[in-house]
């Protein structure tokens, strides 16, 4: 249990999709969110399929998957927004929102990831994201309820997500 309360849901945070559209993070408030830092050239990249399956199966019940490309781990996401969008259309067709590339660690950490990491620390209490496909689960009230390692598959998250979707 953290010694300080986690910061509030950053509803006013502005994000930009791969197609350049501005999106307010608050538009997702009231939904269960699965937030993932993704990469096109990673051993975990096939998880795109499982993430899309979760979104298709549980989206109508209130789940939104949000993908955030990141090139901080082994330069496994080197492309431009256009190249990443093309990859997401051709190689792993996804319909869930994918946003512009961002940083999840270091001095240029995106404010979304500052919030996520401070709300759900990793192994041994660290805030550091260790690799691509780290997953954060946010409940309908805007609280980060869990953080999952890259090796945790989307399919393994189904019980956790279903439990949150069942709560009002």
Phi and psi in degrees as GROMACS dihedral restraints (atoms count N, CA, C in turn):
[ dihedral_restraints ]
;  ai    aj    ak    al  type     phi  dphi    fc
    3     4     5     6     1   -64.4    20    10
    4     5     6     7     1   148.4    20    10
    6     7     8     9     1   -78.1    20    10
    7     8     9    10     1   -23.5    20    10
    9    10    11    12     1  -115.8    20    10
   10    11    12    13     1   146.0    20    10
   12    13    14    15     1   -67.1    20    10
   13    14    15    16     1   144.1    20    10
   15    16    17    18     1   -64.4    20    10
   16    17    18    19     1   151.9    20    10
   18    19    20    21     1   -69.1    20    10
   19    20    21    22     1   162.2    20    10
   21    22    23    24     1   -70.3    20    10
   22    23    24    25     1   156.2    20    10
   24    25    26    27     1   -52.0    20    10
   25    26    27    28     1   122.8    20    10
   27    28    29    30     1   -80.2    20    10
   28    29    30    31     1    68.4    20    10
   30    31    32    33     1   -60.3    20    10
   31    32    33    34     1   -31.8    20    10
   33    34    35    36     1   -83.3    20    10
   34    35    36    37     1    -3.9    20    10
   36    37    38    39     1   -63.2    20    10
   37    38    39    40     1   131.3    20    10
   39    40    41    42     1  -100.0    20    10
   40    41    42    43     1   133.1    20    10
   42    43    44    45     1  -119.6    20    10
   43    44    45    46     1   160.9    20    10
   45    46    47    48     1  -126.2    20    10
   46    47    48    49     1   127.4    20    10
   48    49    50    51     1   -72.3    20    10
   49    50    51    52     1   168.4    20    10
   51    52    53    54     1   -59.2    20    10
   52    53    54    55     1   -25.9    20    10
   54    55    56    57     1   -90.0    20    10
   55    56    57    58     1     7.0    20    10
   57    58    59    60     1    85.4    20    10
   58    59    60    61     1     8.6    20    10
   60    61    62    63     1   -84.7    20    10
   61    62    63    64     1   135.0    20    10
   63    64    65    66     1   -77.5    20    10
   64    65    66    67     1   139.7    20    10
   66    67    68    69     1  -138.9    20    10
   67    68    69    70     1   128.6    20    10
   69    70    71    72     1   -83.8    20    10
   70    71    72    73     1   128.6    20    10
   72    73    74    75     1   -59.0    20    10
   73    74    75    76     1   -32.0    20    10
   75    76    77    78     1   -61.6    20    10
   76    77    78    79     1   -19.0    20    10
   78    79    80    81     1   -62.7    20    10
   79    80    81    82     1   -18.8    20    10
   81    82    83    84     1   -95.6    20    10
   82    83    84    85     1    -1.2    20    10
   84    85    86    87     1   -61.4    20    10
   85    86    87    88     1   139.5    20    10
   87    88    89    90     1    92.9    20    10
   88    89    90    91     1    -5.1    20    10
   90    91    92    93     1  -109.5    20    10
   91    92    93    94     1   157.5    20    10
   93    94    95    96     1   -81.7    20    10
   94    95    96    97     1   129.8    20    10
   96    97    98    99     1  -115.2    20    10
   97    98    99   100     1   135.2    20    10
   99   100   101   102     1  -114.5    20    10
  100   101   102   103     1   109.6    20    10
  102   103   104   105     1  -107.5    20    10
  103   104   105   106     1   126.7    20    10
  105   106   107   108     1  -134.4    20    10
  106   107   108   109     1   132.5    20    10
  108   109   110   111     1   -86.3    20    10
  109   110   111   112     1   118.3    20    10
  111   112   113   114     1  -110.5    20    10
  112   113   114   115     1   164.8    20    10
  114   115   116   117     1  -153.0    20    10
  115   116   117   118     1   145.3    20    10
  117   118   119   120     1   -80.6    20    10
  118   119   120   121     1   -23.4    20    10
  120   121   122   123     1  -122.9    20    10
  121   122   123   124     1    51.7    20    10
  123   124   125   126     1  -123.2    20    10
  124   125   126   127     1   153.2    20    10
  126   127   128   129     1   -61.6    20    10
  127   128   129   130     1   -22.5    20    10
  129   130   131   132     1   -92.2    20    10
  130   131   132   133     1    -0.8    20    10
  132   133   134   135     1   -53.4    20    10
  133   134   135   136     1   -35.2    20    10
  135   136   137   138     1   -58.3    20    10
  136   137   138   139     1   -13.8    20    10
  138   139   140   141     1   -64.4    20    10
  139   140   141   142     1   -17.1    20    10
  141   142   143   144     1   -51.6    20    10
  142   143   144   145     1   -39.9    20    10
  144   145   146   147     1   -62.8    20    10
  145   146   147   148     1   -46.5    20    10
  147   148   149   150     1   -66.9    20    10
  148   149   150   151     1   -36.8    20    10
  150   151   152   153     1   -64.2    20    10
  151   152   153   154     1   -42.5    20    10
  153   154   155   156     1   -64.9    20    10
  154   155   156   157     1   -39.7    20    10
  156   157   158   159     1   -61.2    20    10
  157   158   159   160     1   -45.5    20    10
  159   160   161   162     1   -58.2    20    10
  160   161   162   163     1   -46.1    20    10
  162   163   164   165     1   -62.1    20    10
  163   164   165   166     1   -42.0    20    10
  165   166   167   168     1   -68.2    20    10
  166   167   168   169     1   -41.8    20    10
  168   169   170   171     1   -75.1    20    10
  169   170   171   172     1   -36.0    20    10
  171   172   173   174     1  -116.1    20    10
  172   173   174   175     1    -2.2    20    10
  174   175   176   177     1   -60.2    20    10
  175   176   177   178     1   -41.5    20    10
  177   178   179   180     1   -66.6    20    10
  178   179   180   181     1   -21.9    20    10
  180   181   182   183     1   -87.5    20    10
  181   182   183   184     1    -8.0    20    10
  183   184   185   186     1   123.5    20    10
  184   185   186   187     1     8.1    20    10
  186   187   188   189     1   -91.0    20    10
  187   188   189   190     1   136.4    20    10
  189   190   191   192     1  -126.5    20    10
  190   191   192   193     1   129.1    20    10
  192   193   194   195     1   -95.6    20    10
  193   194   195   196     1   134.3    20    10
  195   196   197   198     1  -123.9    20    10
  196   197   198   199     1   122.2    20    10
  198   199   200   201     1  -104.1    20    10
  199   200   201   202     1   134.3    20    10
  201   202   203   204     1  -127.9    20    10
  202   203   204   205     1    99.8    20    10
  204   205   206   207     1   -59.1    20    10
  205   206   207   208     1   143.9    20    10
  207   208   209   210     1  -145.2    20    10
  208   209   210   211     1   136.6    20    10
  210   211   212   213     1  -109.3    20    10
  211   212   213   214     1    20.2    20    10
  213   214   215   216     1   -85.2    20    10
  214   215   216   217     1    -6.7    20    10
  216   217   218   219     1  -119.4    20    10
  217   218   219   220     1    99.8    20    10
  219   220   221   222     1    65.3    20    10
  220   221   222   223     1    21.9    20    10
  222   223   224   225     1    48.8    20    10
  223   224   225   226     1    45.4    20    10
  225   226   227   228     1   -90.5    20    10
  226   227   228   229     1     4.6    20    10
  228   229   230   231     1  -138.4    20    10
  229   230   231   232     1    66.3    20    10
  231   232   233   234     1   -80.8    20    10
  232   233   234   235     1   -15.2    20    10
  234   235   236   237     1   -74.3    20    10
  235   236   237   238     1   168.3    20    10
  237   238   239   240     1   -77.3    20    10
  238   239   240   241     1   172.0    20    10
  240   241   242   243     1   -57.1    20    10
  241   242   243   244     1   -41.0    20    10
  243   244   245   246     1   -63.7    20    10
  244   245   246   247     1   -42.1    20    10
  246   247   248   249     1   -67.2    20    10
  247   248   249   250     1   -40.2    20    10
  249   250   251   252     1   -65.6    20    10
  250   251   252   253     1   -42.4    20    10
  252   253   254   255     1   -61.3    20    10
  253   254   255   256     1   -42.2    20    10
  255   256   257   258     1   -63.8    20    10
  256   257   258   259     1   -42.4    20    10
  258   259   260   261     1   -58.9    20    10
  259   260   261   262     1   -44.7    20    10
  261   262   263   264     1   -69.1    20    10
  262   263   264   265     1   -21.0    20    10
  264   265   266   267     1   -87.0    20    10
  265   266   267   268     1   -38.6    20    10
  267   268   269   270     1   -94.4    20    10
  268   269   270   271     1   -50.7    20    10
  270   271   272   273     1   -84.9    20    10
  271   272   273   274     1   -42.0    20    10
  273   274   275   276     1  -134.7    20    10
  274   275   276   277     1    79.9    20    10
  276   277   278   279     1   -59.8    20    10
  277   278   279   280     1   116.0    20    10
  279   280   281   282     1  -123.1    20    10
  280   281   282   283     1   149.3    20    10
  282   283   284   285     1  -112.1    20    10
  283   284   285   286     1    -7.6    20    10
  285   286   287   288     1   -76.2    20    10
  286   287   288   289     1   156.6    20    10
  288   289   290   291     1   -64.9    20    10
  289   290   291   292     1   132.1    20    10
  291   292   293   294     1  -123.9    20    10
  292   293   294   295     1   134.9    20    10
  294   295   296   297     1  -110.0    20    10
  295   296   297   298     1   173.7    20    10
  297   298   299   300     1   -60.2    20    10
  298   299   300   301     1   154.8    20    10
  300   301   302   303     1   -58.4    20    10
  301   302   303   304     1   141.6    20    10
  303   304   305   306     1  -144.1    20    10
  304   305   306   307     1   174.1    20    10
  306   307   308   309     1  -106.3    20    10
  307   308   309   310     1   139.4    20    10
  309   310   311   312     1  -107.4    20    10
  310   311   312   313     1   -10.5    20    10
  312   313   314   315     1  -135.6    20    10
  313   314   315   316     1   161.3    20    10
  315   316   317   318     1    87.5    20    10
  316   317   318   319     1  -170.4    20    10
  318   319   320   321     1   -67.1    20    10
  319   320   321   322     1   -22.7    20    10
  321   322   323   324     1  -103.5    20    10
  322   323   324   325     1    25.5    20    10
  324   325   326   327     1   -56.9    20    10
  325   326   327   328     1   130.5    20    10
  327   328   329   330     1   -64.9    20    10
  328   329   330   331     1   142.1    20    10
  330   331   332   333     1   -55.0    20    10
  331   332   333   334     1   -31.7    20    10
  333   334   335   336     1   -60.6    20    10
  334   335   336   337     1   -44.4    20    10
  336   337   338   339     1   -75.3    20    10
  337   338   339   340     1   -27.5    20    10
  339   340   341   342     1   -60.7    20    10
  340   341   342   343     1   -45.5    20    10
  342   343   344   345     1   -64.0    20    10
  343   344   345   346     1   -48.9    20    10
  345   346   347   348     1   -59.1    20    10
  346   347   348   349     1   -49.3    20    10
  348   349   350   351     1   -67.3    20    10
  349   350   351   352     1   -34.6    20    10
  351   352   353   354     1   -74.7    20    10
  352   353   354   355     1   -23.6    20    10
  354   355   356   357     1   -86.6    20    10
  355   356   357   358     1   -28.8    20    10
  357   358   359   360     1  -141.1    20    10
  358   359   360   361     1    97.4    20    10
  360   361   362   363     1   -75.1    20    10
  361   362   363   364     1   158.6    20    10
  363   364   365   366     1   -89.1    20    10
  364   365   366   367     1  -162.2    20    10
  366   367   368   369     1   -54.5    20    10
  367   368   369   370     1   133.6    20    10
  369   370   371   372     1    61.5    20    10
  370   371   372   373     1    24.3    20    10
  372   373   374   375     1    79.0    20    10
  373   374   375   376     1     9.1    20    10
  375   376   377   378     1   -76.7    20    10
  376   377   378   379     1   149.3    20    10
  378   379   380   381     1   -93.8    20    10
  379   380   381   382     1   -15.7    20    10
  381   382   383   384     1   -59.9    20    10
  382   383   384   385     1   133.2    20    10
  384   385   386   387     1   -82.2    20    10
  385   386   387   388     1   129.8    20    10
  387   388   389   390     1   -92.4    20    10
  388   389   390   391     1   -23.4    20    10
  390   391   392   393     1  -167.1    20    10
  391   392   393   394     1   173.0    20    10
  393   394   395   396     1   -61.4    20    10
  394   395   396   397     1   152.9    20    10
  396   397   398   399     1    69.2    20    10
  397   398   399   400     1    28.3    20    10
  399   400   401   402     1   -72.7    20    10
  400   401   402   403     1   138.3    20    10
  402   403   404   405     1  -121.4    20    10
  403   404   405   406     1   139.1    20    10
  405   406   407   408     1  -120.6    20    10
  406   407   408   409     1   136.2    20    10
  408   409   410   411     1  -111.9    20    10
  409   410   411   412     1   125.4    20    10
  411   412   413   414     1  -118.1    20    10
  412   413   414   415     1   132.3    20    10
  414   415   416   417     1   -82.9    20    10
  415   416   417   418     1   176.5    20    10
  417   418   419   420     1   -63.4    20    10
  418   419   420   421     1   -22.1    20    10
  420   421   422   423     1   -86.5    20    10
  421   422   423   424     1     1.1    20    10
  423   424   425   426     1    83.5    20    10
  424   425   426   427     1    22.3    20    10
  426   427   428   429     1  -102.6    20    10
  427   428   429   430     1   133.3    20    10
  429   430   431   432     1   -74.0    20    10
  430   431   432   433     1   116.2    20    10
  432   433   434   435     1  -101.8    20    10
  433   434   435   436     1   -19.1    20    10
  435   436   437   438     1  -164.2    20    10
  436   437   438   439     1   160.7    20    10
  438   439   440   441     1  -132.2    20    10
  439   440   441   442     1   136.0    20    10
  441   442   443   444     1  -125.2    20    10
  442   443   444   445     1   143.3    20    10
  444   445   446   447     1   -67.7    20    10
  445   446   447   448     1   157.6    20    10
  447   448   449   450     1   -55.0    20    10
  448   449   450   451     1   -33.2    20    10
  450   451   452   453     1   -73.7    20    10
  451   452   453   454     1   -13.8    20    10
  453   454   455   456     1   -74.3    20    10
  454   455   456   457     1   118.7    20    10
  456   457   458   459     1   -79.4    20    10
  457   458   459   460     1   156.2    20    10
  459   460   461   462     1   -55.3    20    10
  460   461   462   463     1   -37.4    20    10
  462   463   464   465     1   -61.3    20    10
  463   464   465   466     1   -34.9    20    10
  465   466   467   468     1   -69.2    20    10
  466   467   468   469     1   -18.5    20    10
  468   469   470   471     1   -85.2    20    10
  469   470   471   472     1   -13.2    20    10
  471   472   473   474     1   -51.2    20    10
  472   473   474   475     1   -47.6    20    10
  474   475   476   477     1   -62.1    20    10
  475   476   477   478     1   -39.2    20    10
  477   478   479   480     1   -64.3    20    10
  478   479   480   481     1   -44.6    20    10
  480   481   482   483     1   -67.5    20    10
  481   482   483   484     1   -44.3    20    10
  483   484   485   486     1   -59.7    20    10
  484   485   486   487     1   -38.9    20    10
  486   487   488   489     1   -62.5    20    10
  487   488   489   490     1   -44.0    20    10
  489   490   491   492     1   -67.4    20    10
  490   491   492   493     1   -36.9    20    10
  492   493   494   495     1   -66.8    20    10
  493   494   495   496     1   -29.9    20    10
  495   496   497   498     1   -74.2    20    10
  496   497   498   499     1   -21.6    20    10
  498   499   500   501     1   -80.8    20    10
  499   500   501   502     1   145.6    20    10
